[in-house]
């Protein structure tokens, strides 16, 4: 959950392991699989073997409240979020007649934190496909936010016959940070930075990049969720998996395959978003050019066949959190 291809919740790359960060009095802590955090719907488990080890994917499976439309929506969380962050979207979609499946990816949130796992978007897409197959879901609309947008694109590329529609909400990967001049950071360096993550560093990062400098009390719950993982007894495994997945985001761009996406696609882009993984490692003149979602969204819509672009002029990286009413009105219209 730290800030993607860099230890973004930390000010710089540390060279030695950091002791547990001091938390504010009364701060909550959660287990390595987010034990103690309340999800909006009952968590279920999909147990399987991946890369030679047993793993368990946590997920919510919420049926339509009324008038089922026979369609399934899969919601894919971002790197700094969990399935629980889709709480409002689950409610809106289930009331609109959809079955809603919301997994926590392996390495994240309430799912297994595996050791020695080779993280790739191909692997996470395959894990998700296996989950849906186990639930009898042959075709679904796949909606991904942030890192989940990269994963959703990979899913649609890998399983086009199983994808009814692709929706990407302020996805990462609309530019290739390595090609743009962001230096590489090793997993060891990223891990040391992840260990320095605190609630204050999470809030500061999200305030700057996600919410255009405007904080609302509703955002505190998601900061607490992430900070509680880093402060809990599983902090080392949480931090290491986060470092591995930061490397995954940096090294596995999907932008070069946008032209191959064969399913109807909707891009939902908050225009004030400036999220740019690794910008703190780039030269200032390079960093200033990164994360311009107002332009990146337009370029992506041109690159993807049969794509529709929805722009939110005054919203940032997480429009579904920042303005749920406006976001869901647009989403239901697009679906």
Buried (B, 14 or more C-beta within 10 A) or exposed (E): BBBBBBBBBBEEBBEEEBEEBEBEEEEBBBBBBBBEBEBBBEBBEBEEEBEEEEBBBBBBBBEBEEEEEEBBBBBBBBBBBBBBBBBBBBBBBBEBBBBBBBBBBBBBBBBBBBEEBEBBBBBBBBBBBBBBEEBEBEBBBBBBBBBBBBBBBBBBBBBEEBBBBBBBBBBBBBBEBBEBBBEEBEBEBBBBBBBBBBBBBBBBBBBBBBBBEEEEEEBEBBBBBBBBBBBBEBBBBBBBBBBBBBBBBBEBBBBEBBEEBBBBBBBBBBBBBBBBBBBBBBEEEBBEEBBBBBEBBBBBBEBBEEBEBBBBEEBBBBBBBBBBEBBBEBBEEBB
